[in-house]
């Protein structure tokens, strides 16, 4: 029977994928309700994300659902950080502790947590109900709208930096080369490129406000499409990471619930002693360092 620690690691792929599925359900439901409840104009084919969750009942679903998603991602990224750190320890040599890569891994994890916190902030602080009229300068932009937009911008920037650092770590670690041999690596890379590229395009398309209705209409139908595409692509990258997490767990001898229950296979050290699953990761790291010293 696996230890509680390994049981937590074993659900990582499922929890990571579940967070992305919940995010998709929340976004689709809020978009549907905002359209049915006529909280967005009929001419607005692609509404801003903030206008799909700023009025009741969408705001309740938006804030509650994305808060759950952010908390799940915090847990998942914490477990992924521990797994990557265990793999990076196998790269260490007595004369080279690879401090730059270890620091990059910590920074990557930090930005993923910042992104999750920013996601919670923009979820629980919705934009003002008449936010559409701020684009025409008919009403004043309220503090909660400024907070919401600032948190959303912080979420996007933190996500972009997090994923860039993620690829740097995975490309410079010999042990993490297992991910580069996995097809999910290139799928994740593609969606991150789409997410960052779409966000950059949206920034250049944004007109100077206030603007005429025709300009604002074009802005909504182009810029907001890019922001939706960017957000969806980021979450798909997280979804793809579920398979990478499963590959790492399997490589470390932990059978994830994606492929089955906890591995019942016995593991032995180089001295012939049985290693219980709870000590498997740390024992592998110690043995790797011992072989290098020899």
HELIX and SHEET records of a PDB file:
HELIX    1   1 UNK A    4  UNK A   10  1                                   7    
HELIX    2   2 UNK A   12  UNK A   36  1                                  25    
HELIX    3   3 UNK A   49  UNK A   52  5                                   4    
HELIX    4   4 UNK A   58  UNK A   89  1                                  32    
HELIX    5   5 UNK A   99  UNK A  124  1                                  26    
HELIX    6   6 UNK A  131  UNK A  135  5                                   5    
HELIX    7   7 UNK A  143  UNK A  172  1                                  30    
HELIX    8   8 UNK A  177  UNK A  180  1                                   4    
HELIX    9   9 UNK A  183  UNK A  205  1                                  23    
HELIX   10  10 UNK A  213  UNK A  251  1                                  39    
HELIX   11  11 UNK A  277  UNK A  279  5                                   3    
HELIX   12  12 UNK A  280  UNK A  293  1                                  14    
SHEET    1   A 2 UNK A 267  UNK A 268  0                                        
SHEET    2   A 2 UNK A 274  UNK A 275 -1                                        
END                                                                             
